[in-house]
Amino acid sequence: CFTRKGDIAGLGDKYFWNIGVTLGGIDAGPPQICTTMEAPPEFKSQERCVLEPGNDYAKAIYAALMSHLRFVVNHDYGDKTMDYVMDIMDQTMKDDPAITLDYIRSLRVTSDHCGFYPRKEQLDRMVKLGMVISCDSMFVNRSAPWLTVYGAKNANRIAPIKSMLAAGLM
């Protein structure tokens, strides 16, 4: 549908306007998060990567961006799917000369929650792409119990707001 819809920027009136398109969450909550973190097999087997390279969800995000639509990531809990989103953004810039880094940055692609992301290695890339991340302190309480599964060393992935601000991420 994103390919058929085309560019809808600027459509609407003072009562109704489009701020972006989404397909919903790109993963689920623990233990069904899509993450690069190590965990015992009984937990890794429960991962649910709604977005994976080449699947229909990835094709839809690609189609939305290629159609010059503002894609809203929406729910994300783990870090792996955020890598996939940024890979798709990079691919659209390679495939369409009209989709420049400045254009991608102007979209202000957003994502929610910060359950176990962004990891430190993702911050510069997210800043470069002009992303805006909405973290909620409730995810500290929701994620902290899972450190027994993923390891205390991953506590710095839970809503790392200070690190995000220091890196220049909005």
DSSP file (Angstrom, degrees, kcal/mol; ACC not computed):
  #  RESIDUE AA STRUCTURE BP1 BP2  ACC     N-H-->O    O-->H-N    N-H-->O    O-->H-N    TCO  KAPPA ALPHA  PHI   PSI    X-CA   Y-CA   Z-CA
    1    1 A C     >        0   0    0      0, 0.0     4,-2.1     0, 0.0     5,-0.1   0.000 360.0 360.0 360.0 -30.6    0.0    0.0    0.0
    2    2 A F  H  >  +     0   0    0      1,-0.2     4,-1.5     2,-0.2    58,-0.0   0.883 360.0  50.3 -66.5 -36.0    2.9    2.4    0.6
    3    3 A T  H  4 S+     0   0    0      1,-0.2    -1,-0.2     2,-0.2    57,-0.0   0.908 114.2  44.0 -66.9 -41.7    4.1    2.0   -3.0
    4    4 A R  H  4 S+     0   0    0      1,-0.2    -2,-0.2     2,-0.1    -1,-0.2   0.829 108.2  59.4 -71.7 -32.1    0.6    2.8   -4.3
    5    5 A K  H  < S-     0   0    0     -4,-2.1    -1,-0.2     1,-0.1    -2,-0.2   0.890  85.2-173.1 -68.7 -40.7    0.0    5.7   -2.0
    6    6 A G     <  -     0   0    0     -4,-1.5     2,-0.5    -5,-0.1    -1,-0.1  -0.268  46.8 -12.4  75.9-167.2    2.9    7.8   -3.1
    7    7 A D        +     0   0    0      1,-0.1    62,-0.1    62,-0.1    61,-0.1  -0.550  56.0 171.0 -74.7 118.8    4.0   11.0   -1.4
    8    8 A I    >   +     0   0    0     -2,-0.5     3,-1.8    60,-0.2    10,-0.3   0.227  28.7 135.8-112.0  12.1    1.4   12.3    1.0
    9    9 A A  T 3  S+     0   0    0     59,-0.3     3,-0.1     1,-0.3    10,-0.1  -0.371  73.1  17.8 -60.4 135.9    3.5   15.0    2.5
   10   10 A G  T 3  S+     0   0    0      1,-0.3    -1,-0.3     8,-0.3     2,-0.2   0.353  92.4 130.2  85.5  -6.4    1.5   18.3    2.9
   11   11 A L    <   +     0   0    0     -3,-1.8     7,-0.8     7,-0.1    -1,-0.3  -0.512  43.1  50.4 -78.6 150.0   -1.9   16.6    2.5
   12   12 A G  B     -A   17   0A   0     -2,-0.2     5,-0.2     5,-0.2     2,-0.2  -0.676  68.8-108.1 122.6-175.1   -4.6   17.4    5.1
   13   13 A D        -     0   0    0      3,-2.6     3,-0.3    -2,-0.2    -3,-0.0  -0.696  51.4 -70.6-140.2-167.9   -6.2   20.4    6.7
   14   14 A K  S    S+     0   0    0      1,-0.2     3,-0.1    -2,-0.2    -2,-0.0   0.611 131.6  42.0 -71.8  -7.6   -6.1   22.0   10.2
   15   15 A Y  S    S+     0   0    0      1,-0.3     2,-0.4     0, 0.0    -1,-0.2   0.644 121.6  28.8-107.5 -20.6   -8.1   19.1   11.6
   16   16 A F        +     0   0    0     -3,-0.3    -3,-2.6     2,-0.0     2,-0.3  -0.973  64.1 150.7-147.2 126.3   -6.4   16.1   10.0
   17   17 A W  B     -A   12   0A   0     -2,-0.4     2,-0.5    -5,-0.2    -5,-0.2  -0.987  40.6-112.5-151.6 158.3   -2.9   15.6    8.8
   18   18 A N        +     0   0    0     -7,-0.8    -8,-0.3    -2,-0.3     3,-0.1  -0.791  23.9 177.0 -95.9 130.2   -0.5   12.8    8.3
   19   19 A I        -     0   0    0     -2,-0.5     2,-0.2     1,-0.4    -1,-0.1   0.430  65.6 -48.7-108.3  -2.2    2.7   12.7   10.5
   20   20 A G        -     0   0    0     52,-0.0    -1,-0.4     2,-0.0     2,-0.3  -0.830  52.2 -99.1 153.7 170.1    4.0    9.4    9.1
   21   21 A V  B     +b   71   0B   0     49,-2.8    51,-3.1    -2,-0.2     2,-0.3  -0.882  35.0 169.9-118.1 151.4    3.2    5.8    8.3
   22   22 A T        -     0   0    0     -2,-0.3    51,-0.1    49,-0.2     3,-0.1  -0.974  35.0-148.7-152.0 163.6    3.9    2.7   10.4
   23   23 A L        -     0   0    0      1,-0.5     2,-0.3    49,-0.3    50,-0.1   0.256  60.1-105.1-113.7   6.3    3.2   -1.0   10.5
   24   24 A G  S    S+     0   0    0     48,-0.3    -1,-0.5    49,-0.0    48,-0.0  -0.692  73.5   1.4 101.2-158.3    3.3   -1.2   14.3
   25   25 A G        -     0   0    0     -2,-0.3    51,-0.2    49,-0.1    49,-0.1  -0.267  46.7-151.0 -69.9 150.1    6.1   -2.7   16.4
   26   26 A I  S    S-     0   0    0     49,-2.6    25,-1.5    24,-0.1    24,-0.7   0.426  83.3  -0.6-100.3  -1.4    9.3   -4.2   14.9
   27   27 A D  S    S-     0   0    0     48,-0.4     2,-0.2    22,-0.2     6,-0.2  -0.889  77.4-112.6-159.1-167.1    9.7   -6.6   17.8
   28   28 A A        -     0   0    0      4,-1.3     6,-0.2    20,-0.5    49,-0.2  -0.571  38.0 -78.9-124.2-172.8    7.9   -7.5   21.0
   29   29 A G  S >  S-     0   0    0     -2,-0.2     3,-2.4     1,-0.2    -1,-0.1  -0.396  76.7 -26.4 -86.0 168.8    8.6   -7.2   24.8
   30   30 A P  T 3  S+     0   0    0      0, 0.0    -1,-0.2     0, 0.0    17,-0.0  -0.255 129.3  18.9 -56.9 140.4   10.8   -9.5   26.8
   31   31 A P  T 3  S+     0   0    0      0, 0.0    15,-0.1     0, 0.0    17,-0.0  -0.956 126.2  56.3 -89.5  11.0   11.5  -12.3   26.2
   32   32 A Q  S <  S+     0   0    0     -3,-2.4    -4,-1.3    15,-0.2    16,-0.6   0.023  77.6 128.9 -94.0  29.1   10.4  -11.8   22.6
   33   33 A I        -     0   0    0     -6,-0.2     2,-0.8    14,-0.2    15,-0.2  -0.446  61.4-125.5 -80.5 158.7   12.7   -8.9   21.9
   34   34 A C        +     0   0    0     -6,-0.2    46,-1.1    14,-0.2    47,-0.9  -0.897  51.8 152.3-105.2 105.7   15.0   -8.9   18.8
   35   35 A T        -     0   0    0     -2,-0.8    82,-0.1    44,-0.2    43,-0.1  -0.907  57.6-139.1-139.8 157.3   18.5   -8.3   20.2
   36   36 A T  S    S+     0   0    0     -2,-0.3    -1,-0.1     2,-0.1     2,-0.1   0.464  72.0 115.4 -89.3  -4.7   22.1   -8.9   19.7
   37   37 A M  S    S-     0   0    0      1,-0.1     2,-0.2   117,-0.0    -2,-0.2  -0.378  70.7-117.0 -68.5 143.4   22.5   -9.7   23.5
   38   38 A E        +     0   0    0    112,-0.2    -1,-0.1    -2,-0.1    -2,-0.1  -0.512  42.9 161.9 -75.9 147.9   23.6  -13.2   24.4
   39   39 A A        -     0   0    0     -2,-0.2   111,-0.1     0, 0.0     5,-0.1  -0.973  46.5 -75.5-158.4 160.1   21.1  -15.3   26.5
   40   40 A P    >>  -     0   0    0      0, 0.0     4,-2.3     0, 0.0     3,-2.1  -0.271  52.3-107.5 -57.6 149.8   20.5  -18.9   27.3
   41   41 A P  H 3> S+     0   0    0      0, 0.0     4,-2.4     0, 0.0     5,-0.2   0.807 117.0  62.9 -52.0 -35.6   19.0  -20.9   24.4
   42   42 A E  H 34 S+     0   0    0      1,-0.2     4,-0.0     2,-0.2     0, 0.0   0.763 113.2  36.4 -65.9 -21.5   15.6  -21.1   26.1
   43   43 A F  H X4 S+     0   0    0     -3,-2.1     3,-1.4     2,-0.1     4,-0.3   0.827 113.8  53.7 -94.7 -40.9   15.3  -17.3   25.9
   44   44 A K  H >< S+     0   0    0     -4,-2.3     3,-1.4     1,-0.3    -2,-0.2   0.851 102.8  60.7 -61.6 -32.2   17.1  -16.8   22.6
   45   45 A S  T 3< S+     0   0    0     -4,-2.4    -1,-0.3    -5,-0.3    -2,-0.1   0.677  99.9  56.5 -69.4 -15.0   14.6  -19.3   21.0
   46   46 A Q  T <  S+     0   0    0     -3,-1.4    -1,-0.3    -5,-0.2    -2,-0.2   0.476  77.2 126.3 -93.6  -3.6   11.8  -16.9   22.0
   47   47 A E    <   -     0   0    0     -3,-1.4     2,-0.5    -4,-0.3   -13,-0.2  -0.223  45.2-158.4 -55.3 143.6   13.1  -13.9   20.2
   48   48 A R        -     0   0    0    -16,-0.6     2,-1.2   -15,-0.2   -20,-0.5  -0.846  10.8-176.9-130.4  95.3   10.6  -12.4   17.8
   49   49 A C        +     0   0    0     -2,-0.5   -22,-0.2     1,-0.2   -16,-0.1  -0.756   2.9 178.5 -92.0  92.4   12.2  -10.3   15.1
   50   50 A V  S    S+     0   0    0     -2,-1.2     2,-0.6   -24,-0.7     7,-0.3   0.897  75.4  51.8 -60.4 -39.5    9.1   -8.9   13.3
   51   51 A L  S    S+     0   0    0    -25,-1.5    -1,-0.1    -3,-0.2    33,-0.1  -0.889  70.9 157.1-101.0 122.8   11.5   -7.1   11.0
   52   52 A E    >   -     0   0    0     -2,-0.6     3,-2.1    32,-0.1     6,-0.5  -0.980  52.5 -78.8-139.3 151.6   14.2   -9.1    9.4
   53   53 A P  T 3  S+     0   0    0      0, 0.0     3,-0.1     0, 0.0     4,-0.0  -0.235 114.2   5.9 -52.6 128.8   16.3   -8.4    6.2
   54   54 A G  T 3  S+     0   0    0      1,-0.2    -3,-0.0     2,-0.1     2,-0.0   0.292  97.3 124.0  84.4 -10.0   14.3   -9.3    3.1
   55   55 A N  S <> S-     0   0    0     -3,-2.1     4,-2.4     1,-0.1    -1,-0.2  -0.253  79.5 -96.7 -79.7 175.2   10.9  -10.1    4.8
   56   56 A D  H  > S+     0   0    0      1,-0.2     4,-2.1     2,-0.2     5,-0.1   0.846 124.6  54.9 -60.5 -34.9    7.6   -8.4    3.9
   57   57 A Y  H  > S+     0   0    0     -7,-0.3     4,-2.2     2,-0.2    -1,-0.2   0.931 109.1  47.1 -63.9 -45.2    8.0   -6.0    6.8
   58   58 A A  H  > S+     0   0    0     -6,-0.5     4,-2.4     1,-0.2    -2,-0.2   0.900 111.4  51.8 -62.4 -41.1   11.4   -4.9    5.5
   59   59 A K  H  X S+     0   0    0     -4,-2.4     4,-2.5     1,-0.2    -1,-0.2   0.871 108.9  51.3 -63.6 -36.4   10.0   -4.6    2.0
   60   60 A A  H  X S+     0   0    0     -4,-2.1     4,-2.5     2,-0.2    -2,-0.2   0.909 110.2  47.6 -68.1 -42.5    7.2   -2.4    3.3
   61   61 A I  H  X S+     0   0    0     -4,-2.2     4,-2.4     2,-0.2     5,-0.2   0.931 113.3  49.0 -63.2 -44.2    9.6    0.0    5.2
   62   62 A Y  H  X S+     0   0    0     -4,-2.4     4,-2.8     1,-0.2     5,-0.2   0.925 111.7  49.3 -59.5 -46.0   11.8    0.2    2.0
   63   63 A A  H  X S+     0   0    0     -4,-2.5     4,-1.6     2,-0.2    -2,-0.2   0.895 110.0  51.5 -62.4 -40.5    8.7    0.9   -0.1
   64   64 A A  H  <>S+     0   0    0     -4,-2.5     5,-2.6     2,-0.2    -2,-0.2   0.946 113.8  42.8 -62.4 -48.2    7.5    3.6    2.3
   65   65 A L  H ><5S+     0   0    0     -4,-2.4     3,-1.6     1,-0.2    -2,-0.2   0.899 113.3  51.6 -66.6 -40.0   10.9    5.4    2.3
   66   66 A M  H 3<5S+     0   0    0     -4,-2.8    -1,-0.2     1,-0.3    -2,-0.2   0.772 106.7  55.3 -66.8 -24.5   11.2    5.0   -1.5
   67   67 A S  T 3<5S-     0   0    0     -4,-1.6    -1,-0.3    -5,-0.2    -2,-0.2   0.291 121.1-112.3 -88.1   9.4    7.8    6.5   -1.9
   68   68 A H  T < 5 +     0   0    0     -3,-1.6     2,-0.3     1,-0.2   -59,-0.3   0.846  68.6 146.0  61.9  37.3    9.0    9.5    0.1
   69   69 A L      < -     0   0    0     -5,-2.6     2,-0.8    -6,-0.1    -1,-0.2  -0.766  56.4-113.7 -98.0 149.5    6.8    8.8    3.1
   70   70 A R        -     0   0    0     -2,-0.3   -49,-2.8    38,-0.0     2,-0.4  -0.757  33.2-150.2 -82.4 114.2    7.9    9.5    6.6
   71   71 A F  B     -b   21   0B   0     -2,-0.8     2,-0.6   -51,-0.2    39,-0.4  -0.743   4.6-156.1 -89.5 131.9    8.3    6.1    8.3
   72   72 A V        -     0   0    0    -51,-3.1   -49,-0.3    -2,-0.4   -48,-0.3  -0.937   4.7-155.8-107.1 115.5    7.6    5.9   12.0
   73   73 A V        +     0   0    0     37,-2.0     2,-0.2    -2,-0.6    38,-0.2   0.894  27.5 179.2 -59.9 -40.5    9.4    3.0   13.6
   74   74 A N        +     0   0    0     36,-0.5    38,-2.6   -49,-0.1     2,-0.2  -0.536  50.1  25.2  73.4-136.4    7.0    2.9   16.5
   75   75 A H  E     +c  112   0C   0     -2,-0.2   -49,-2.6    36,-0.2   -48,-0.4  -0.407  65.4 157.7 -69.7 126.7    7.5    0.1   19.1
   76   76 A D  E     +c  113   0C   0     36,-1.1    38,-0.7    -2,-0.2    39,-0.6  -0.971  12.4 167.1-144.0 135.9   11.1   -1.2   19.4
   77   77 A Y        +     0   0    0     -2,-0.3    39,-2.6   -49,-0.2     2,-0.2   0.695  63.3  49.4-116.1 -35.0   12.5   -3.0   22.5
   78   78 A G  S    S-     0   0    0     37,-0.2     4,-0.4   -50,-0.1   -43,-0.2  -0.549  74.0-124.8-107.6 173.1   15.7   -4.6   21.3
   79   79 A D  S  > S+     0   0    0     37,-0.4     4,-1.6    -2,-0.2     3,-0.2   0.754  94.8  70.5 -89.3 -27.1   18.7   -3.3   19.3
   80   80 A K  H  > S+     0   0    0    -46,-1.1     4,-1.7     1,-0.2   -45,-0.2   0.906  97.9  49.9 -63.3 -43.1   18.9   -5.7   16.4
   81   81 A T  H  > S+     0   0    0    -47,-0.9     4,-2.3     1,-0.2    -1,-0.2   0.830 104.9  58.6 -66.7 -29.9   15.8   -4.4   14.7
   82   82 A M  H  > S+     0   0    0     -4,-0.4     4,-2.3    -3,-0.2    -1,-0.2   0.890 103.6  52.7 -65.6 -36.9   17.1   -0.9   14.9
   83   83 A D  H  X S+     0   0    0     -4,-1.6     4,-2.2     1,-0.2    -2,-0.2   0.926 108.5  51.0 -58.9 -43.7   20.1   -1.9   13.0
   84   84 A Y  H  X S+     0   0    0     -4,-1.7     4,-2.1     2,-0.2    -2,-0.2   0.900 108.7  50.5 -62.5 -41.7   17.8   -3.4   10.3
   85   85 A V  H  X S+     0   0    0     -4,-2.3     4,-2.3     1,-0.2    -1,-0.2   0.937 111.9  47.2 -61.0 -46.7   15.8   -0.1   10.1
   86   86 A M  H  X S+     0   0    0     -4,-2.3     4,-2.4     1,-0.2    -1,-0.2   0.852 108.8  55.4 -66.4 -32.8   19.0    1.9    9.7
   87   87 A D  H  X S+     0   0    0     -4,-2.2     4,-2.3     2,-0.2    -1,-0.2   0.907 108.3  48.8 -62.5 -41.4   20.2   -0.5    7.0
   88   88 A I  H  X S+     0   0    0     -4,-2.1     4,-2.3     2,-0.2    -2,-0.2   0.910 109.5  51.7 -65.3 -41.9   17.0    0.0    5.1
   89   89 A M  H  X S+     0   0    0     -4,-2.3     4,-1.5     1,-0.2    -2,-0.2   0.927 111.2  47.9 -59.9 -44.4   17.5    3.8    5.4
   90   90 A D  H  X S+     0   0    0     -4,-2.4     4,-1.5     1,-0.2    -2,-0.2   0.894 109.8  53.3 -62.1 -40.3   21.0    3.5    4.0
   91   91 A Q  H  X S+     0   0    0     -4,-2.3     4,-2.3     1,-0.2    -1,-0.2   0.890 105.2  53.2 -64.7 -39.4   19.8    1.3    1.2
   92   92 A T  H  X S+     0   0    0     -4,-2.3     4,-2.0     1,-0.2     7,-0.3   0.882 106.8  52.9 -64.4 -35.4   17.2    3.8    0.1
   93   93 A M  H  < S+     0   0    0     -4,-1.5    -1,-0.2     1,-0.2    -2,-0.2   0.852 111.7  46.5 -67.0 -32.6   19.9    6.5   -0.1
   94   94 A K  H  < S+     0   0    0     -4,-1.5    -2,-0.2     1,-0.2    -1,-0.2   0.871 116.5  44.1 -72.2 -37.4   22.0    4.1   -2.3
   95   95 A D  H  < S+     0   0    0     -4,-2.3    -2,-0.2     1,-0.2    -1,-0.2   0.723 116.9  40.4 -85.4 -23.0   19.0    3.2   -4.6
   96   96 A D    ><  -     0   0    0     -4,-2.0     3,-2.0     3,-0.2    -1,-0.2  -0.937  61.6-158.9-131.9 109.7   17.4    6.7   -5.1
   97   97 A P  T 3  S+     0   0    0      0, 0.0    -1,-0.1     0, 0.0    -4,-0.1   0.731  94.0  63.4 -59.9 -21.2   19.7    9.7   -5.7
   98   98 A A  T 3  S+     0   0    0      1,-0.2     2,-1.3     2,-0.1    -5,-0.1   0.700  87.5  77.0 -75.1 -18.5   16.8   12.0   -4.6
   99   99 A I  S <  S+     0   0    0     -3,-2.0    -3,-0.2    -7,-0.3    -1,-0.2  -0.736  71.1 170.7 -94.7  90.5   16.9   10.4   -1.1
  100  100 A T     >  -     0   0    0     -2,-1.3     4,-2.7     1,-0.1     5,-0.2  -0.411  50.7-103.4 -93.1 170.6   19.9   12.1    0.3
  101  101 A L  H  > S+     0   0    0      1,-0.2     4,-2.8     2,-0.2     5,-0.2   0.901 124.6  53.5 -61.0 -39.9   21.2   12.1    3.9
  102  102 A D  H  > S+     0   0    0      2,-0.2     4,-1.9     1,-0.2    -1,-0.2   0.900 109.1  48.8 -61.8 -39.6   19.7   15.6    4.3
  103  103 A Y  H  > S+     0   0    0      2,-0.2     4,-1.0     1,-0.2    -2,-0.2   0.950 111.8  48.0 -64.0 -48.4   16.3   14.3    3.1
  104  104 A I  H >X S+     0   0    0     -4,-2.7     3,-0.9     1,-0.2     4,-0.6   0.920 111.7  51.0 -57.7 -44.1   16.5   11.3    5.5
  105  105 A R  H >< S+     0   0    0     -4,-2.8     3,-1.1     1,-0.2    -1,-0.2   0.866 103.7  58.9 -61.6 -36.0   17.4   13.6    8.3
  106  106 A S  H 3< S+     0   0    0     -4,-1.9    -1,-0.2     1,-0.2    -2,-0.2   0.735  94.9  64.9 -67.0 -21.3   14.5   15.9    7.5
  107  107 A L  H << S-     0   0    0     -4,-1.0    -1,-0.2    -3,-0.9    -2,-0.2   0.774  90.5-149.8 -70.6 -25.3   12.1   13.0    8.1
  108  108 A R    <<  -     0   0    0     -3,-1.1    23,-0.1    -4,-0.6    -3,-0.1   0.954  16.4-149.1  51.3  54.8   13.1   12.9   11.8
  109  109 A V        -     0   0    0     -5,-0.5    23,-2.5    20,-0.4     2,-0.3  -0.312  17.1-156.3 -56.5 130.6   12.4    9.1   11.9
  110  110 A T  E     - d   0 132C   0    -39,-0.4   -37,-2.0    21,-0.2   -36,-0.5  -0.712  17.9-174.5-113.5 160.6   11.3    8.2   15.4
  111  111 A S  E     - d   0 133C   0     21,-1.5    23,-3.0    -2,-0.3     2,-0.3  -0.977  15.6-136.1-149.1 155.4   11.2    5.2   17.6
  112  112 A D  E     +cd  75 134C   0    -38,-2.6   -36,-1.1    -2,-0.3     2,-1.0  -0.784  58.7  14.7-117.0 156.1    9.8    4.4   21.0
  113  113 A H  E     -cd  76 135C   0     21,-2.2    23,-1.1    -2,-0.3    26,-0.2  -0.499  56.7-143.3  97.2 -57.3   10.6    2.8   24.3
  114  114 A C        +     0   0    0     -2,-1.0    45,-2.4   -38,-0.7    -1,-0.2   0.901  37.2 158.7  64.3  41.0   14.3    2.0   24.6
  115  115 A G  S    S-     0   0    0    -39,-0.6   -37,-0.2    -3,-0.3   -38,-0.1   0.957  85.4 -11.2 -59.9 -52.3   13.9   -1.3   26.5
  116  116 A F  S    S+     0   0    0    -39,-2.6   -37,-0.4    42,-0.2    42,-0.2  -0.193 114.6 126.5-141.4  43.6   17.3   -2.5   25.5
  117  117 A Y        +     0   0    0     40,-0.5    42,-0.5     1,-0.2     2,-0.1  -0.961  30.8  39.6-160.3 164.2   18.5    0.0   23.0
  118  118 A P        -     0   0    0      0, 0.0    -1,-0.2     0, 0.0     2,-0.2   0.546  64.3-155.5 -79.8 148.5   20.3    2.0   21.7
  119  119 A R    >>  -     0   0    0     -3,-0.1     3,-2.2    -2,-0.1     4,-0.7  -0.517  33.6-101.8 -80.8 159.8   23.6    0.3   22.4
  120  120 A K  G >4 S+     0   0    0      1,-0.3     3,-1.0     2,-0.2     4,-0.5   0.844 120.5  58.2 -51.8 -41.1   26.6    2.6   22.4
  121  121 A E  G 34 S+     0   0    0      1,-0.2     4,-0.4     2,-0.1    -1,-0.3   0.657 103.4  54.4 -67.4 -15.8   27.7    1.6   18.9
  122  122 A Q  G <> S+     0   0    0     -3,-2.2     4,-2.4     1,-0.1    -1,-0.2   0.670  86.0  83.1 -89.1 -18.6   24.4    2.7   17.4
  123  123 A L  H <X S+     0   0    0     -3,-1.0     4,-2.5    -4,-0.7     5,-0.2   0.901  89.1  46.9 -59.8 -49.8   24.4    6.2   18.7
  124  124 A D  H  > S+     0   0    0     -4,-0.5     4,-2.7     1,-0.2    -1,-0.2   0.899 113.9  49.4 -60.9 -39.7   26.6    7.9   16.1
  125  125 A R  H  > S+     0   0    0     -4,-0.4     4,-2.0     2,-0.2    -1,-0.2   0.908 110.9  49.1 -66.0 -41.7   24.6    6.3   13.3
  126  126 A M  H  <>S+     0   0    0     -4,-2.4     5,-2.3     2,-0.2     4,-0.4   0.900 112.4  48.4 -64.5 -40.6   21.3    7.3   14.7
  127  127 A V  H ><5S+     0   0    0     -4,-2.5     3,-1.5    -5,-0.2    -2,-0.2   0.939 109.4  52.9 -63.4 -46.7   22.5   10.9   15.1
  128  128 A K  H 3<5S+     0   0    0     -4,-2.7    -2,-0.2     1,-0.3    -1,-0.2   0.875 110.0  48.3 -56.0 -39.5   23.8   10.9   11.5
  129  129 A L  T 3<5S-     0   0    0     -4,-2.0   -20,-0.4    -5,-0.1    -1,-0.3   0.497 113.0-120.2 -82.3  -3.7   20.4    9.8   10.3
  130  130 A G  T < 5 +     0   0    0     -3,-1.5    -3,-0.2    -4,-0.4    -2,-0.1   0.793  49.9 172.1  73.5  28.4   18.6   12.5   12.4
  131  131 A M      < -     0   0    0     -5,-2.3    39,-0.9    -6,-0.1     2,-0.4  -0.305  25.3-148.5 -73.0 155.3   16.6   10.0   14.4
  132  132 A V  E     -d  110   0C   0    -23,-2.5   -21,-1.5    38,-0.2     2,-0.5  -0.995  13.3-161.5-124.5 124.2   14.4   11.0   17.3
  133  133 A I  E     -d  111   0C   0     -2,-0.4     2,-0.7   -23,-0.2   -21,-0.2  -0.914   7.3-154.5-115.3 132.2   14.0    8.4   20.1
  134  134 A S  E     -d  112   0C   0    -23,-3.0   -21,-2.2    -2,-0.5     2,-0.3  -0.900  17.3-174.8-106.4 109.3   11.3    8.5   22.7
  135  135 A C  E     -d  113   0C   0     -2,-0.7     2,-0.4   -23,-0.2   -21,-0.2  -0.785   9.5-155.6-104.6 148.7   12.3    6.7   25.9
  136  136 A D    >   -     0   0    0    -23,-1.1     3,-2.1    -2,-0.3     4,-0.3  -0.984  18.4-137.1-126.0 131.5   10.0    6.1   28.9
  137  137 A S  T >> S+     0   0    0     -2,-0.4     3,-1.6     1,-0.3     4,-0.8   0.732  98.6  74.5 -61.6 -21.4   11.3    5.6   32.4
  138  138 A M  H 3> S+     0   0    0      1,-0.3     4,-1.9     2,-0.2    -1,-0.3   0.764  85.0  66.7 -62.8 -21.0    8.8    2.8   32.9
  139  139 A F  H <> S+     0   0    0     -3,-2.1     4,-2.3     1,-0.2     5,-0.3   0.700  89.0  64.4 -75.5 -16.7   11.0    0.6   30.7
  140  140 A V  H <> S+     0   0    0     -3,-1.6     4,-2.4    -4,-0.3    -1,-0.2   0.953 108.5  40.6 -63.6 -48.9   13.7    0.8   33.4
  141  141 A N  H  < S+     0   0    0     -4,-0.8    -2,-0.2     1,-0.2    -1,-0.2   0.880 118.0  47.5 -65.7 -38.3   11.4   -1.2   35.7
  142  142 A R  H  < S+     0   0    0     -4,-1.9     4,-0.2     1,-0.2    -1,-0.2   0.855 119.7  37.7 -73.0 -34.2   10.2   -3.5   32.9
  143  143 A S  H >< S+     0   0    0     -4,-2.3     3,-2.0     1,-0.1     4,-0.4   0.838  97.6  75.8 -87.3 -35.4   13.7   -4.2   31.6
  144  144 A A  G >< S+     0   0    0     -4,-2.4     3,-1.9     1,-0.3     4,-0.3   0.838  90.0  57.1 -51.5 -42.5   15.7   -4.5   34.8
  145  145 A P  G >  S+     0   0    0      0, 0.0     3,-1.1     0, 0.0    -1,-0.3   0.788  99.3  62.6 -60.5 -23.6   14.4   -7.9   35.8
  146  146 A W  G X> S+     0   0    0     -3,-2.0     4,-2.7     1,-0.2     3,-1.1   0.529  77.8  85.1 -80.8  -5.2   15.6   -9.3   32.5
  147  147 A L  H <> S+     0   0    0     -3,-1.9     4,-2.0    -4,-0.4    -1,-0.2   0.747  79.8  65.7 -66.0 -21.3   19.2   -8.4   33.4
  148  148 A T  H <4 S+     0   0    0     -3,-1.1    -1,-0.3    -4,-0.3    -2,-0.2   0.782 111.6  35.2 -67.4 -25.1   19.3  -11.8   35.1
  149  149 A V  H <4 S+     0   0    0     -3,-1.1    -2,-0.2    -4,-0.2    -1,-0.2   0.872 128.9  32.5 -90.1 -47.4   18.9  -13.3   31.6
  150  150 A Y  H  < S-     0   0    0     -4,-2.7  -112,-0.2     1,-0.1    -3,-0.2   0.570 115.0-104.9 -93.5 -10.7   20.9  -10.9   29.6
  151  151 A G    ><  -     0   0    0     -4,-2.0     3,-2.1    -5,-0.3    -3,-0.1   0.266  20.6 -97.2  97.2 139.7   23.6  -10.0   32.1
  152  152 A A  G >  S+     0   0    0      1,-0.3     3,-2.0     2,-0.2     4,-0.2   0.750 115.3  75.2 -60.2 -25.0   24.2   -6.9   34.3
  153  153 A K  G 3  S+     0   0    0      1,-0.3     3,-0.4    -6,-0.1    -1,-0.3   0.690  90.8  58.3 -61.7 -16.6   26.7   -5.7   31.7
  154  154 A N  G X  S+     0   0    0     -3,-2.1     3,-1.9     1,-0.2     4,-0.3   0.318  71.9 100.6 -96.0   7.3   23.7   -4.8   29.5
  155  155 A A  G X  S+     0   0    0     -3,-2.0     3,-1.5     1,-0.3    -1,-0.2   0.824  73.2  65.8 -60.6 -29.8   22.1   -2.4   32.1
  156  156 A N  G 3  S+     0   0    0     -3,-0.4    -1,-0.3     1,-0.3    -2,-0.1   0.512  92.1  63.6 -72.8  -2.0   23.6    0.5   30.1
  157  157 A R  G <  S+     0   0    0     -3,-1.9     2,-0.8     2,-0.1   -40,-0.5   0.581  77.4  98.9 -91.5 -12.5   21.3   -0.4   27.2
  158  158 A I  S <  S-     0   0    0     -3,-1.5     3,-0.2    -4,-0.3   -43,-0.2  -0.667 114.0 -38.3 -83.1 110.0   18.1    0.3   29.2
  159  159 A A  S    S-     0   0    0    -45,-2.4     2,-2.6    -2,-0.8     3,-0.3   0.893  71.7-166.4  41.5  61.5   16.9    3.8   28.2
  160  160 A P     >  +     0   0    0      0, 0.0     4,-2.5     0, 0.0    -1,-0.2  -0.342  24.8 157.0 -78.1  64.8   20.4    5.2   28.0
  161  161 A I  H  >  +     0   0    0     -2,-2.6     4,-2.7     1,-0.2     5,-0.3   0.885  67.4  51.8 -62.2 -43.9   19.2    8.8   28.0
  162  162 A K  H  > S+     0   0    0     -3,-0.3     4,-2.4     1,-0.2    -1,-0.2   0.930 113.3  45.6 -60.2 -44.5   22.4   10.5   29.3
  163  163 A S  H  > S+     0   0    0      2,-0.2     4,-1.8     1,-0.2    -1,-0.2   0.887 112.2  51.7 -65.1 -39.2   24.5    8.7   26.6
  164  164 A M  H  X>S+     0   0    0     -4,-2.5     5,-2.7     2,-0.2     4,-0.7   0.930 112.4  44.8 -64.5 -44.9   22.0    9.5   23.9
  165  165 A L  H ><5S+     0   0    0     -4,-2.7     3,-0.9     1,-0.2    -2,-0.2   0.909 111.3  53.2 -65.6 -42.0   22.0   13.2   24.8
  166  166 A A  H 3<5S+     0   0    0     -4,-2.4    -1,-0.2     1,-0.3    -2,-0.2   0.839 108.5  50.8 -62.0 -32.7   25.8   13.3   25.1
  167  167 A A  H 3<5S-     0   0    0     -4,-1.8    -1,-0.3    -5,-0.2    -2,-0.2   0.635 121.8-108.1 -78.5 -14.3   26.0   11.8   21.6
  168  168 A G  T <<5 +     0   0    0     -3,-0.9     2,-0.3    -4,-0.7    -3,-0.2   0.587  67.5 148.8  96.7  12.4   23.7   14.5   20.2
  169  169 A L      <       0   0    0     -5,-2.7    -1,-0.3    -6,-0.2   -37,-0.1  -0.628 360.0 360.0 -81.3 135.8   20.6   12.2   19.7
  170  170 A M              0   0    0    -39,-0.9   -38,-0.2    -2,-0.3    -1,-0.1   0.444 360.0 360.0 -88.4 360.0   17.3   13.9   20.1
